[in-house]
Amino acid sequence: MSHRTKPPFRADHVGSLLRPPELLRAREEFAAGRISADELRGVENDAIRVAVRMQEDVGLQSATDGEFRRASWHMDFIYQLDGIDQADELVRVEFHNEQGDLEFTSAALSVHDRVGLSKTIFGEAFEALKSMTTTATPKLTIPSPSMVHYRGGRAAISEEVYPDVEEFWTDLTAAYREEVRRLGELGCSYLQFDDTSLAYLNDPKQREYVAGIGGDPDRQHVHYIRHINEALAGRPEGMSITTHMCRGNFRSSWVAEGGYDFVAEALFNELEVDGFFMEYDDARSGGFEPLRFVPKGKMVVLGLVTTKRGELEEKDELKRRIEQASQHVPLEQLCLSPQCGFSSTVEGNALTHDQQVAKLRLIVETAEEIWG
């Protein structure tokens, strides 16, 4: 089997990492007005240098900044788009884990003006990351355009500004195209669109939610795929694009469940990305049968190592599951990763830094033994 020099890599990871205590303290100090933005940025830079060194030391071929400059994997990006701000009302999402349920509450979003892109979002963050990497390819993660719509649907979009919702999609995907173009100019060759909706929509309860916000529960995933493709149209030559799908990741909890069967055929055959990061760490994700729709040339990154618990997976079990997946898509088209980030929000999942590092090292070692 060939060693990959182009993303996604045989051993890869989704993006976010546990925030170190000194960074969490600095954020609190900044929020309280006791340190300046420059002082906070200095703490972030120090923490990111350590995180990049860790990723390279364990043998990963890609490195992110751990999303250390963000509180949330998606809203920190979305609120920087022109025409979108926090709304007065709150959104409450119910998460689940083995101990019970917990509620995640955040501000809703409001599309109150024409959507656009005044500045390159996360551009400075990417340049800083790029300057810190030595052996690894710097990877940037951003939420997909779908996430702007999935939070509130038609009700979150001003009908005065956008009487026709297709005009909203035209502006949104144009803003994303410009963002992708500018990131390419900065040297970004590995960009990931994170998208929970494409996994959520496999859950009948989530399709009921879509109907409730004025969407099309039977074809919403098809609409989202079309708009993601519009956002990627004309992407820079040499830029690898992946998408990551999960069913919720907040303090070791989840939102949705169900295999990929509902979205698989359209997802794999129509979404114009180079690779798919797939959550597959437990029974909630279903079986590998939907992978039969993956066409030649597309990569699937199997998220077999959970970020929700600290216990380390058995290497032989990972190999067994990869062999099972290879019954549906050739082994040459497979890679290995965690099922999600370790800290999709600033709170992080219920495991330690050392456990996080051990899981990343396990992924690298397992991939080397399988693919060479």
C-alpha positions as CSV (number, residue, x, y, z in Angstrom):
1,M,0.0,0.0,0.0
2,S,1.2,3.5,-0.9
3,H,2.3,6.1,1.6
4,R,0.2,9.2,1.0
5,T,1.9,12.6,0.4
6,K,-1.4,14.4,-0.3
7,P,-4.2,15.0,2.3
8,P,-6.0,13.3,3.7
9,F,-3.2,11.2,5.2
10,R,-3.2,7.6,6.3
11,A,-3.0,8.7,9.9
12,D,-4.9,12.0,10.3
13,H,-7.0,13.9,12.8
14,V,-10.1,16.1,12.8
15,G,-8.7,19.3,14.2
16,S,-9.5,20.5,17.7
17,L,-7.4,19.7,20.7
18,L,-7.8,20.0,24.5
19,R,-7.1,23.5,25.6
20,P,-4.2,23.7,28.1
21,P,-5.0,25.2,31.5
22,E,-2.8,28.2,31.0
23,L,-4.8,29.1,27.9
24,L,-8.2,28.7,29.6
25,R,-6.9,31.0,32.4
26,A,-5.8,33.6,29.9
27,R,-9.2,33.5,28.2
28,E,-10.8,34.2,31.6
29,E,-8.4,37.0,32.3
30,F,-9.1,38.5,29.0
31,A,-12.9,38.3,29.4
32,A,-12.5,40.0,32.8
33,G,-10.4,42.8,31.2
34,R,-7.3,41.9,33.2
35,I,-5.1,41.2,30.1
36,S,-5.0,42.7,26.7
37,A,-5.8,41.1,23.3
38,D,-2.0,41.1,22.5
39,E,-1.3,39.3,25.8
40,L,-3.9,36.7,25.1
41,R,-2.6,36.2,21.6
42,G,0.9,35.6,23.0
43,V,-0.5,32.9,25.3
44,E,-2.3,31.4,22.3
45,N,0.8,31.4,20.2
46,D,2.9,29.7,22.9
47,A,0.2,27.0,23.4
48,I,-0.1,26.4,19.6
49,R,3.6,26.0,19.2
50,V,3.6,23.2,21.8
51,A,0.5,21.6,20.2
52,V,2.1,21.7,16.7
53,R,5.3,20.1,18.1
54,M,3.3,17.4,19.8
55,Q,1.5,16.6,16.5
56,E,4.7,16.4,14.6
57,D,6.4,14.4,17.3
58,V,3.8,11.6,17.3
59,G,4.2,11.3,13.5
60,L,1.2,13.0,12.1
61,Q,1.5,14.5,8.6
62,S,-1.0,17.2,9.3
63,A,-1.1,19.8,12.1
64,T,-3.8,22.2,13.2
65,D,-3.7,25.0,15.8
66,G,-6.1,22.9,17.9
67,E,-8.7,25.6,17.3
68,F,-7.1,27.2,20.4
69,R,-8.2,30.7,19.3
70,R,-11.8,29.7,19.2
71,A,-14.5,29.0,21.8
72,S,-16.6,27.1,19.3
73,W,-15.7,25.1,16.2
74,H,-18.3,26.9,14.0
75,M,-19.8,30.0,15.6
76,D,-16.4,31.9,15.8
77,F,-16.3,31.6,12.0
78,I,-20.0,32.2,11.2
79,Y,-20.3,35.5,13.2
80,Q,-17.4,36.9,11.2
81,L,-19.3,36.8,8.0
82,D,-20.9,40.1,7.0
83,G,-24.6,40.3,7.7
84,I,-24.7,37.7,10.4
85,D,-24.8,38.3,14.2
86,Q,-26.0,36.8,17.4
87,A,-29.7,37.0,18.0
88,D,-31.4,37.9,21.3
89,E,-33.0,34.5,21.6
90,L,-31.2,31.4,22.7
91,V,-30.8,28.0,21.0
92,R,-30.9,25.0,23.3
93,V,-29.6,21.6,22.1
94,E,-29.9,18.5,24.1
95,F,-26.9,16.3,24.2
96,H,-26.7,12.7,25.6
97,N,-24.1,10.5,27.1
98,E,-23.9,7.3,29.2
99,Q,-24.7,9.3,32.4
100,G,-27.7,11.0,31.1
101,D,-28.6,14.3,29.2
102,L,-27.1,17.8,29.3
103,E,-28.1,21.0,27.6
104,F,-25.9,23.2,25.4
105,T,-27.2,26.8,25.2
106,S,-25.9,29.5,22.9
107,A,-27.1,32.6,21.2
108,A,-29.1,32.0,18.0
109,L,-27.9,33.6,14.8
110,S,-29.6,36.3,12.8
111,V,-29.0,36.9,9.1
112,H,-30.0,40.6,9.1
113,D,-28.1,42.0,6.1
114,R,-26.6,40.8,2.9
115,V,-24.0,38.0,3.5
116,G,-20.5,38.8,2.4
117,L,-16.8,38.6,3.3
118,S,-15.0,41.7,4.3
119,K,-11.9,40.0,5.8
120,T,-10.3,36.6,5.4
121,I,-11.7,34.7,8.4
122,F,-8.9,32.8,10.3
123,G,-6.4,34.1,7.8
124,E,-4.0,35.4,10.4
125,A,-4.5,32.3,12.5
126,F,-3.6,30.1,9.5
127,E,-0.5,32.2,8.7
128,A,0.7,31.8,12.3
129,L,0.1,28.0,12.2
130,K,2.0,27.8,8.9
131,S,5.0,29.6,10.4
132,M,5.1,27.1,13.3
133,T,5.0,23.8,11.3
134,T,8.2,22.1,10.1
135,T,7.3,18.6,9.0
136,A,3.5,18.6,8.9
137,T,1.1,20.1,6.5
138,P,-0.8,23.0,8.2
139,K,-4.5,22.2,8.1
140,L,-7.4,24.7,8.6
141,T,-10.9,23.7,9.6
142,I,-13.9,25.8,9.0
143,P,-17.7,25.1,9.3
144,S,-19.4,24.3,6.0
145,P,-22.1,26.7,4.6
146,S,-24.7,24.2,5.7
147,M,-24.0,25.2,9.3
148,V,-25.2,28.8,8.7
149,H,-28.6,27.5,7.7
150,Y,-29.0,24.4,10.0
151,R,-29.1,26.4,13.2
152,G,-32.3,28.3,12.4
153,G,-33.5,27.7,8.9
154,R,-35.7,30.2,7.1
155,A,-36.7,31.9,10.4
156,A,-33.2,33.1,11.0
157,I,-32.9,34.8,7.6
158,S,-34.5,38.2,7.2
159,E,-37.3,38.0,4.7
160,E,-36.8,41.8,4.0
161,V,-33.2,41.2,3.0
162,Y,-33.8,37.8,1.4
163,P,-37.4,37.4,0.2
164,D,-36.1,34.5,-1.9
165,V,-33.9,32.2,0.2
166,E,-32.0,31.2,-2.9
167,E,-30.5,34.7,-2.9
168,F,-29.2,34.0,0.6
169,W,-27.5,30.9,-0.7
170,T,-26.0,32.8,-3.7
171,D,-24.4,35.4,-1.4
172,L,-23.3,32.8,1.2
173,T,-21.6,30.5,-1.3
174,A,-20.0,33.5,-3.0
175,A,-18.6,34.5,0.4
176,Y,-17.2,31.0,0.9
177,R,-15.7,30.9,-2.6
178,E,-13.9,34.1,-1.8
179,E,-12.7,32.8,1.6
180,V,-11.4,29.6,-0.1
181,R,-9.6,31.7,-2.8
182,R,-8.0,33.9,-0.2
183,L,-6.9,31.0,2.0
184,G,-5.3,29.5,-1.1
185,E,-3.3,32.7,-1.6
186,L,-2.0,32.4,1.9
187,G,-0.7,29.0,1.1
188,C,-3.4,26.8,2.6
189,S,-3.2,23.4,0.8
190,Y,-5.4,21.4,3.3
191,L,-8.8,22.8,4.1
192,Q,-11.6,20.9,5.9
193,F,-15.3,21.8,5.9
194,D,-16.8,20.6,9.2
195,D,-20.5,19.6,8.8
196,T,-22.7,18.0,11.4
197,S,-25.8,18.3,9.3
198,L,-24.8,15.6,6.9
199,A,-24.6,13.1,9.8
200,Y,-27.5,14.5,11.7
201,L,-29.9,14.1,8.8
202,N,-29.5,10.3,9.1
203,D,-31.5,10.6,12.3
204,P,-35.3,10.7,11.8
205,K,-35.7,13.0,14.8
206,Q,-33.3,15.5,13.1
207,R,-35.3,15.3,9.9
208,E,-38.4,16.2,11.9
209,Y,-36.4,19.2,13.2
210,V,-35.6,20.2,9.6
211,A,-39.3,20.1,8.7
212,G,-40.0,22.3,11.7
213,I,-37.6,25.0,10.5
214,G,-39.2,25.0,7.0
215,G,-36.7,22.7,5.4
216,D,-37.1,19.7,3.1
217,P,-36.5,16.6,5.4
218,D,-36.2,14.2,2.5
219,R,-33.8,16.3,0.3
220,Q,-32.2,18.7,2.7
221,H,-28.9,16.9,2.4
222,V,-29.0,17.1,-1.4
223,H,-29.6,20.9,-1.2
224,Y,-26.6,21.2,1.2
225,I,-24.3,19.1,-1.0
226,R,-25.2,21.4,-3.9
227,H,-24.4,24.5,-2.0
228,I,-21.1,23.1,-0.6
229,N,-20.1,22.4,-4.2
230,E,-21.0,25.9,-5.2
231,A,-18.8,27.2,-2.3
232,L,-15.9,25.1,-3.6
233,A,-16.3,26.0,-7.3
234,G,-13.0,27.3,-8.6
235,R,-11.0,26.2,-5.6
236,P,-7.3,26.8,-5.9
237,E,-5.2,24.3,-7.7
238,G,-3.3,22.0,-5.3
239,M,-5.7,22.5,-2.4
240,S,-7.1,19.3,-0.9
241,I,-10.6,19.6,0.6
242,T,-12.1,17.2,3.1
243,T,-15.4,17.2,5.0
244,H,-15.9,15.9,8.5
245,M,-19.3,14.7,9.8
246,C,-20.2,13.8,13.3
247,R,-23.4,13.5,15.4
248,G,-22.5,16.1,18.0
249,N,-19.4,16.5,20.2
250,F,-19.8,18.5,23.4
251,R,-18.2,17.5,26.7
252,S,-18.1,13.8,25.6
253,S,-21.8,13.9,24.6
254,W,-23.7,13.5,21.3
255,V,-27.0,14.7,19.7
256,A,-27.9,12.4,16.8
257,E,-27.7,8.7,16.0
258,G,-28.1,6.5,13.0
259,G,-26.0,5.0,10.2
260,Y,-25.1,6.9,7.0
261,D,-27.6,5.1,4.8
262,F,-30.0,8.0,4.3
263,V,-27.3,10.4,2.9
264,A,-24.7,8.0,1.6
265,E,-25.4,7.7,-2.2
266,A,-25.7,11.5,-2.7
267,L,-22.9,12.3,-0.2
268,F,-20.2,10.1,-1.7
269,N,-21.2,10.5,-5.4
270,E,-22.1,14.2,-5.5
271,L,-20.1,16.1,-2.9
272,E,-16.9,17.4,-4.6
273,V,-14.3,16.8,-1.9
274,D,-11.2,14.7,-1.8
275,G,-12.0,12.9,1.4
276,F,-14.6,12.2,4.0
277,F,-13.9,12.1,7.8
278,M,-16.5,9.6,9.0
279,E,-17.5,9.1,12.7
280,Y,-17.4,5.4,13.4
281,D,-16.4,5.0,17.0
282,D,-19.5,3.2,18.3
283,A,-22.9,1.6,17.3
284,R,-24.6,5.0,16.8
285,S,-22.8,5.4,13.5
286,G,-24.1,2.2,12.0
287,G,-22.2,-0.2,9.8
288,F,-19.8,0.2,7.0
289,E,-22.3,-0.9,4.3
290,P,-22.9,2.7,3.1
291,L,-19.3,2.9,2.0
292,R,-20.1,0.8,-1.0
293,F,-21.2,4.1,-2.7
294,V,-17.7,5.7,-2.4
295,P,-16.4,6.1,-6.0
296,K,-12.8,5.5,-7.1
297,G,-10.5,8.4,-6.2
298,K,-12.2,9.5,-3.1
299,M,-10.7,8.8,0.4
300,V,-12.6,7.8,3.5
301,V,-11.0,8.5,6.9
302,L,-12.4,6.1,9.4
303,G,-13.0,7.7,12.8
304,L,-12.5,4.6,14.8
305,V,-10.7,6.1,17.8
306,T,-13.1,7.9,20.1
307,T,-12.4,11.3,21.5
308,K,-15.2,11.0,24.0
309,R,-13.4,8.6,26.5
310,G,-9.8,8.3,27.6
311,E,-9.5,4.5,27.4
312,L,-7.1,3.5,24.6
313,E,-8.4,1.3,21.9
314,E,-6.8,-2.1,21.1
315,K,-4.7,-2.0,17.9
316,D,-5.9,-5.4,16.8
317,E,-9.5,-4.3,17.1
318,L,-8.8,-1.2,15.0
319,K,-7.2,-3.4,12.3
320,R,-10.2,-5.8,12.4
321,R,-12.6,-2.9,11.9
322,I,-10.5,-1.5,9.0
323,E,-10.6,-4.9,7.4
324,Q,-14.4,-5.0,7.7
325,A,-14.6,-1.5,6.1
326,S,-12.4,-2.7,3.3
327,Q,-15.1,-5.2,2.3
328,H,-17.1,-2.2,1.0
329,V,-14.4,0.2,-0.2
330,P,-10.8,-0.7,-1.2
331,L,-8.2,-0.5,1.6
332,E,-6.2,1.8,-0.7
333,Q,-9.0,4.4,-0.2
334,L,-9.0,4.2,3.6
335,C,-7.3,6.2,6.3
336,L,-7.6,6.3,10.1
337,S,-8.4,9.1,12.5
338,P,-10.2,10.0,15.7
339,Q,-14.0,10.1,15.3
340,C,-14.1,13.9,16.1
341,G,-12.1,16.6,17.6
342,F,-11.0,16.4,21.2
343,S,-12.5,19.8,22.1
344,S,-15.1,21.0,19.6
345,T,-15.9,23.8,22.2
346,V,-13.6,25.4,24.7
347,E,-14.8,23.0,27.4
348,G,-13.3,19.9,25.9
349,N,-14.1,16.2,26.3
350,A,-13.6,14.1,29.4
351,L,-10.1,12.8,28.9
352,T,-6.6,14.0,29.7
353,H,-3.9,15.6,27.6
354,D,-1.8,12.4,27.9
355,Q,-4.7,10.2,26.8
356,Q,-5.2,12.5,23.8
357,V,-1.6,12.1,22.8
358,A,-1.7,8.4,23.3
359,K,-4.7,8.1,21.0
360,L,-3.0,10.1,18.2
361,R,0.2,8.0,18.6
362,L,-1.9,4.8,18.4
363,I,-3.5,6.1,15.1
364,V,0.0,6.7,13.6
365,E,1.3,3.4,14.7
366,T,-1.7,1.5,13.4
367,A,-1.7,3.2,10.1
368,E,2.0,2.5,9.6
369,E,1.5,-1.2,10.3
370,I,-1.4,-1.4,7.8
371,W,-0.3,0.9,5.0
372,G,3.4,1.2,5.5
